[in-house]
Amino acid sequence: MTSAQRFTLSSLLSAPPEQVWERVSTLSGVNAEMAPWFRMTSPPGTEDRLTPERVVPGQRLFRSWLLLGGLLPVEFDDLTLVRLEPGRGFLERSRMALQRTWEHERTLEPHAEGTVLTDRVLFEPLLPLPGQWALFAAVFRHRHARLRHHFGGRALAAPRRSGDVR
């Protein structure tokens, strides 16, 4: 049996939280963060923006396929939010094909220079494949770099491994 692993990383973005939220609360914004490595799908007719009216905490929104290079399905995510606070962040606890546990918390905090965006990720692989922590950390480093490119800003904290969680 594998154990859960976690990491945290933060960036200071040169835009107010409301402006950052407008981008990070949409599937098109998430896909812009992950491009060109990955793209997430959504069912036809799905609204792009996450709003409290659309989200029932703890209830699956939809199944999203994670496509490598935007084409090759490599994972699915039964996208489930347990908390959604517009302008402040969300907590996702989703079922995935290759992860026993997947939890992604994103927070936005006002700062004199813009917004501090922090991602906390906890995952527990079904299979103990080497390099998973490094892969997920690289994907989130890339996502933060894309956000900093879009809004301006700087990295505050590189992914820190918080150790294995039992």
Secondary structure per residue as TSV (DSSP state, phi and psi in degrees):
chain	resnum	aa	ss	phi	psi
A	1	M	-	360.0	138.3
A	2	T	-	-88.1	164.1
A	3	S	-	-111.7	156.5
A	4	A	E	-70.4	149.2
A	5	Q	E	-128.5	156.4
A	6	R	E	-145.6	159.4
A	7	F	E	-152.3	161.7
A	8	T	E	-135.2	141.4
A	9	L	E	-146.9	152.0
A	10	S	E	-137.5	150.0
A	11	S	E	-136.3	147.7
A	12	L	E	-98.5	117.0
A	13	L	E	-102.3	140.6
A	14	S	S	-87.5	56.3
A	15	A	S	-155.5	153.1
A	16	P	-	-69.9	155.9
A	17	P	H	-52.4	-38.1
A	18	E	H	-62.3	-39.4
A	19	Q	H	-70.9	-41.4
A	20	V	H	-63.5	-43.8
A	21	W	H	-60.0	-39.2
A	22	E	H	-55.3	-32.0
A	23	R	H	-89.3	-46.9
A	24	V	H	-78.6	-8.9
A	25	S	T	-98.2	15.7
A	26	T	B	-121.8	149.2
A	27	L	H	-66.0	-35.2
A	28	S	H	-65.3	-35.6
A	29	G	H	-67.0	-42.6
A	30	V	H	-61.7	-43.2
A	31	N	H	-65.4	-34.0
A	32	A	H	-65.5	-35.7
A	33	E	H	-64.7	-40.8
A	34	M	H	-86.9	-16.9
A	35	A	T	-62.9	146.7
A	36	P	T	-92.5	5.8
A	37	W	T	-65.2	-51.3
A	38	F	E	-136.7	162.5
A	39	R	E	-144.1	140.3
A	40	M	E	-101.2	139.1
A	41	T	-	-94.1	166.6
A	42	S	-	-146.7	154.6
A	43	P	-	-63.0	150.6
A	44	P	T	-55.1	139.2
A	45	G	T	84.5	-1.1
A	46	T	-	-71.9	132.5
A	47	E	-	-65.7	144.7
A	48	D	S	-74.9	-37.5
A	49	R	B	-90.6	138.7
A	50	L	-	-84.4	122.1
A	51	T	-	-131.0	154.4
A	52	P	T	-57.4	-29.0
A	53	E	T	-67.8	-28.9
A	54	R	T	-88.4	-22.5
A	55	V	-	-103.4	123.2
A	56	V	-	-102.2	112.1
A	57	P	T	-51.3	128.2
A	58	G	T	84.9	-4.1
A	59	Q	S	-104.8	133.3
A	60	R	E	-58.6	130.7
A	61	L	E	-78.7	-48.5
A	62	F	E	-175.6	167.2
A	63	R	E	-90.3	129.5
A	64	S	E	-117.9	130.3
A	65	W	E	-89.8	136.1
A	66	L	E	-94.6	116.8
A	67	L	E	-106.6	118.4
A	68	L	E	-68.6	128.1
A	69	G	T	64.1	14.4
A	70	G	T	80.2	2.2
A	71	L	T	-129.0	-42.6
A	72	L	E	-96.7	114.9
A	73	P	E	-66.2	125.3
A	74	V	E	-123.1	-11.0
A	75	E	E	-168.4	156.0
A	76	F	E	-122.4	159.0
A	77	D	E	-133.8	113.0
A	78	D	E	-80.6	85.8
A	79	L	E	-59.0	115.5
A	80	T	E	-135.9	121.3
A	81	L	E	-103.9	131.8
A	82	V	E	-99.6	-14.5
A	83	R	E	-150.9	135.7
A	84	L	E	-139.6	116.8
A	85	E	E	-124.7	96.3
A	86	P	T	-51.0	132.2
A	87	G	T	82.2	-10.9
A	88	R	T	-120.9	-30.1
A	89	G	E	143.0	-168.0
A	90	F	E	-154.0	165.5
A	91	L	E	-131.0	117.9
A	92	E	E	-104.6	131.6
A	93	R	E	-130.6	99.5
A	94	S	-	-117.4	153.4
A	95	R	E	-87.4	136.2
A	96	M	E	-132.5	162.4
A	97	A	S	-67.3	-41.6
A	98	L	S	-105.4	1.8
A	99	Q	E	-122.7	128.2
A	100	R	E	-66.6	-37.6
A	101	T	E	-134.6	135.8
A	102	W	E	-138.6	120.5
A	103	E	E	-136.4	127.4
A	104	H	E	-130.8	116.7
A	105	E	E	-111.4	128.6
A	106	R	E	-121.9	127.8
A	107	T	E	-122.0	147.4
A	108	L	E	-121.4	124.0
A	109	E	E	-123.5	132.8
A	110	P	E	-61.8	145.8
A	111	H	E	-143.9	153.2
A	112	A	T	-55.5	-28.8
A	113	E	T	-100.3	3.1
A	114	G	E	146.1	-112.0
A	115	T	E	-139.9	133.4
A	116	V	E	-92.6	116.7
A	117	L	E	-104.5	124.0
A	118	T	E	-123.9	133.0
A	119	D	E	-112.6	129.9
A	120	R	E	-118.1	124.1
A	121	V	E	-122.8	132.2
A	122	L	E	-126.9	129.4
A	123	F	E	-144.5	151.5
A	124	E	E	-132.8	105.0
A	125	P	E	-66.3	146.6
A	126	L	S	-70.3	-35.2
A	127	L	S	-118.5	139.0
A	128	P	-	-79.7	65.7
A	129	L	-	-80.3	136.8
A	130	P	T	-67.3	146.9
A	131	G	T	85.5	3.9
A	132	Q	H	-65.2	-41.3
A	133	W	H	-60.1	-46.7
A	134	A	H	-63.5	-37.7
A	135	L	H	-64.9	-50.7
A	136	F	H	-63.2	-41.2
A	137	A	H	-62.0	-40.6
A	138	A	H	-64.7	-40.2
A	139	V	H	-62.5	-43.4
A	140	F	H	-73.9	-31.6
A	141	R	H	-60.8	-43.7
A	142	H	H	-62.0	-44.8
A	143	R	H	-59.2	-44.8
A	144	H	H	-65.2	-39.3
A	145	A	H	-62.0	-40.4
A	146	R	H	-65.2	-40.3
A	147	L	H	-65.0	-42.0
A	148	R	H	-65.6	-35.6
A	149	H	H	-64.1	-40.4
A	150	H	H	-71.6	-47.1
A	151	F	H	-98.8	-17.7
A	152	G	-	83.7	164.3
A	153	G	E	132.3	-163.1
A	154	R	E	-150.9	157.7
A	155	A	E	-71.9	138.1
A	156	L	E	-104.1	-37.4
A	157	A	E	-148.0	124.3
A	158	A	E	-71.4	163.0
A	159	P	E	-54.2	125.4
A	160	R	E	-111.1	127.9
A	161	R	E	-76.9	123.4
A	162	S	E	-88.2	4.4
A	163	G	E	92.1	165.3
A	164	D	E	-72.3	144.2
A	165	V	E	-110.5	129.9
A	166	R	-	-96.3	360.0
